[in-house]
Amino acid sequence: MTSHENNMRNAAVFAESVRREMRALPAEQVADLTDGLEADMVASLADSGSLPDAVEYAHDLKQPLTAEFELLVIGALVAAGF
């Protein structure tokens, strides 16, 4: 197996792990957040030879969603007079 083929396999396994960590989100949202992930990870492997931790990576991808949700809750509470 060539280095590139090995990188592609490792990137696919990594991307599946990230998607599994995000399984609580709607499928469309997961697809949007992880679009192009395999290609990005193949490039990362070619450059640095390593991948980030899948759990941490998934957490980082979800952070903007958490912040957006918190703002929506705060807005609802303010609108309700709390």
DODREN-628000 format. One record per residue (C-alpha): x, z, y. Coordinates in steps of 0.1 Angstrom, whole numbers. Layout:
(rec (X Z Y))
...
***
This chain:
(rec (0 0 0))
(rec (14 -9 34))
(rec (18 15 62))
(rec (-11 -2 81))
(rec (-34 0 51))
(rec (-26 36 47))
(rec (-33 43 84))
(rec (-66 25 81))
(rec (-76 46 50))
(rec (-65 79 68))
(rec (-84 69 100))
(rec (-116 62 80))
(rec (-114 95 62))
(rec (-108 113 95))
(rec (-137 95 112))
(rec (-160 104 84))
(rec (-149 141 87))
(rec (-156 140 124))
(rec (-190 125 119))
(rec (-198 151 92))
(rec (-190 178 118))
(rec (-214 162 142))
(rec (-243 159 116))
(rec (-266 182 137))
(rec (-267 156 164))
(rec (-290 126 163))
(rec (-274 97 144))
(rec (-275 74 174))
(rec (-257 100 195))
(rec (-230 104 168))
(rec (-226 66 166))
(rec (-222 64 204))
(rec (-197 92 205))
(rec (-176 79 176))
(rec (-178 42 184))
(rec (-143 27 179))
(rec (-130 60 164))
(rec (-113 44 134))
(rec (-94 18 156))
(rec (-83 46 180))
(rec (-70 67 151))
(rec (-52 38 135))
(rec (-34 32 169))
(rec (-27 69 171))
(rec (-12 69 136))
(rec (9 39 144))
(rec (22 56 176))
(rec (26 92 166))
(rec (21 93 128))
(rec (-4 121 130))
(rec (-41 128 135))
(rec (-57 157 153))
(rec (-78 183 135))
(rec (-112 167 127))
(rec (-132 199 135))
(rec (-115 204 168))
(rec (-119 167 177))
(rec (-156 168 169))
(rec (-160 199 190))
(rec (-142 182 219))
(rec (-165 152 216))
(rec (-196 174 218))
(rec (-184 194 248))
(rec (-200 171 275))
(rec (-233 174 256))
(rec (-231 212 256))
(rec (-224 212 294))
(rec (-253 188 300))
(rec (-277 210 280))
(rec (-266 241 299))
(rec (-273 223 332))
(rec (-308 213 319))
(rec (-316 249 309))
(rec (-304 263 343))
(rec (-325 237 361))
(rec (-355 246 340))
(rec (-350 283 347))
(rec (-346 277 385))
(rec (-377 255 385))
(rec (-397 282 367))
(rec (-386 308 393))
(rec (-362 328 372))
***
